[in-house]
Amino acid sequence: MSNLPTTFLTHSQRVCRLYRALFAPTHREHWPARLAYRQIPESPSGISENRFPTPDDATLDAWHPLEKAQYPTYFAMREKRKKAYMDWYVKRYGIPDPPMIAYDSDVVKDALKALEGRIKLYVYISTDSVYEVCLPTSNSLSSEIDSIRPTNTDEYERLRRKDSYGHKKLKIEEYLSQWQSKSNDNWFYVILRLPDVLGPRDSTDRWWFYQMWIQFYSSIQKTLEISTNLRSSYVYVNDVARYLTHILSITFLDSSTIFYNQILNIGCTEIVSINDLLSMIIDELNLNTLHIPIKYNPNTEADFFPSVTRGGINISKALSNQFNWKPTPLKQVVRETIQWYNDAYEHYPNERSTIVKRIRRTLLNNDENAYGKFLYDVNQYSTQNILKRKREEEKKILIVDHGDNRQEKLFKHNDEI
């Protein structure tokens, strides 16, 4: 490094030249160690070659205490930063970030510590996947009382490895119960176990994939495939939002205590298979005349629903007058969800493009001729939606002539002029 100039250069220029020399092709074999050390000196990634790149938070949180003890300074600073962030977030927004849907128990622990003495009701969004890591139930539907882990260590580990998501969510439930029972503060929790969620803004894009597959079946010419005939539960995202409002309303406005330390399965009353669900989509889109085939294929790449293997959930507790859960009929859920994604063709072009590429890769196997026809049909459909919306907006505008003054008035479709 002696040949690097050290005079007439600003500090930033020196640093840039130094890194340029460090990462020169002749030093390529040393890149990982140097990059790791530059990122976090004296950290797990900077010291141990086996831990490059920097492990994510969930991985570091899962380390054994003896592992963490090898890097006391790093983990002490890490905990200090986490606490400072939580304190700032609570001070800024009044709530922690974001404990309701946490996937790691440490997130909940940090939230509870930050909210100590300032919380009345902790609402936690859990999942029916918790039953996947529990003892099988003798009933066809899983109830709230069925979340019992096996006592056998080997069976416990087998189920944990099989469904890490369900394991982590149940672990948080267990922690909430333990923390609340030991806490001196007067706070409570309510846990909502949700099955597969249907409705607008699904970040997994599962629904839109299926809907686009069905809508453009004539272009794709690929048989719908399902990996199971298992009947399972679903829940409407708008119902969940309304129920959260209901819980908060009667707890804080009516001073009700009925949700204190409760666990509730919530979902639609219908228990259906993925075959039934796809048939409902076809029916709602008025595409029955196409006679779209649905076949069983355990190895299909389009294996989105259901996400569980234990079947549906029992929602009788939530349906009781005490808890007042009122789900939307599944047929209406399908109708409203289809309408939202029909509008999404226009409003979310980037997400639409992502689904198109996904179908190209998984269903069309990169067949350029089939893809060209499919892409043309999707773009044409999107354009028609835009033109249809504009025509509807134009119908709402009426020009009223009052002699010398022309006035625009807005009317609804069913208003009389």
Stockholm file with secondary structure:
# STOCKHOLM 1.0

chainA/1-417         MSNLPTTFLTHSQRVCRLYRALFAPTHREHWPARLAYRQIPESPSGISENRFPTPDDATLDAWHPLEKAQYPTYFAMREKRKKAYMDWYVKRYGIPDPPMIAYDSDVVKDALKALEGRIKLYVYISTDSVYEVCLPTSNSLSSEIDSIRPTNTDEYERLRRKDSYGHKKLKIEEYLSQWQSKSNDNWFYVILRLPDVLGPRDSTDRWWFYQMWIQFYSSIQKTLEISTNLRSSYVYVNDVARYLTHILSITFLDSSTIFYNQILNIGCTEIVSINDLLSMIIDELNLNTLHIPIKYNPNTEADFFPSVTRGGINISKALSNQFNWKPTPLKQVVRETIQWYNDAYEHYPNERSTIVKRIRRTLLNNDENAYGKFLYDVNQYSTQNILKRKREEEKKILIVDHGDNRQEKLFKHNDEI
#=GR chainA/1-417 SS CTTSCCSSCCHHHHHHHHHHHHTSGGGGGGHHHHHHHHHSTTSHHHHCGGGCSCCCHHHHHTSCHHHHTTSHHHHHHHHHHHHHHHHHHHHHHSSCSSGGGCSSHHHHHHHHHHTTTSCSEEEEEEEGGGGGGSCCCSSSSBCGGGCCCCSSHHHHHHHHHHCHHHHHHHHHHHHHHHHHHHCSSCCEEEEEEECEEESSCCTTCHHHHHHHHHHTHHHHCCCEEESCCCEECEEEHHHHHHHHHHHHHHHHTSCCCTTTTEEEECCCSCCEEHHHHHHHHHHHTTCGGGCCCEEECTTCSCCCSCCCSSCCBCCHHHHSTTTCCCCCCHHHHHHHHHHHHHHHHHHCHHHHHHHHHHHHHHTSTTCHHHHHHHHHHHHHHHHHHHHHHHHHHHHTEEEEEETTEEEEEECCTTCCC
#=GC SS_cons         CTTSCCSSCCHHHHHHHHHHHHTSGGGGGGHHHHHHHHHSTTSHHHHCGGGCSCCCHHHHHTSCHHHHTTSHHHHHHHHHHHHHHHHHHHHHHSSCSSGGGCSSHHHHHHHHHHTTTSCSEEEEEEEGGGGGGSCCCSSSSBCGGGCCCCSSHHHHHHHHHHCHHHHHHHHHHHHHHHHHHHCSSCCEEEEEEECEEESSCCTTCHHHHHHHHHHTHHHHCCCEEESCCCEECEEEHHHHHHHHHHHHHHHHTSCCCTTTTEEEECCCSCCEEHHHHHHHHHHHTTCGGGCCCEEECTTCSCCCSCCCSSCCBCCHHHHSTTTCCCCCCHHHHHHHHHHHHHHHHHHCHHHHHHHHHHHHHHTSTTCHHHHHHHHHHHHHHHHHHHHHHHHHHHHTEEEEEETTEEEEEECCTTCCC
//
